[in-house]
Amino acid sequence: MPDDDDLPDDDGAYERGLQVRREVLGTEHVDRALAGADDLTRPFQDLITRYAWGDVWGREGLDRRTRSMLTVALLAALGHEHELAMHVRAAVRGGVSAEEIGEVLLHTGIYAGVPVTNRALAIAREALHTESG
């Protein structure tokens, strides 16, 4: 994990992002990602912590449940399967029900396609089983 000295953070985006990222994805996941960073991947971890988690997820314009549901829909639509499973689990952790995830994916099917949603539902089912088991 980078030292605080390596991360200029005058606006607090990195620290805010780290807090939001841990709250959404879980401390263990975030700590594992940061601990596994090396010279190649550390700048990317910094980027997503600051901008995705600090500047976007940290905004007040949408609540986290809504952001989680949007993220599930977008990841499904774009076919980002590994990220989809992680964000389905995060959505549940954040109070989104399995039924709501099903509705999000049903809605996604109309706009992004049936094959995408068919696969996303299989991934969500596995992720939900993992989360509850």
Secondary structure, DSSP 8 states (H G I E B T S, - for coil): ---GGG---TTSHHHHHHHHHHHHH-HHHHHHHHHT--TTTHHHHHHIIIIIIIIITT-SSS-HHHHHHHHHHHHHHHT-HHHHHHHHHHHHHTT--HHHHHHHHHHHHHHH-HHHHHHHHHHHHHHHHHHH-
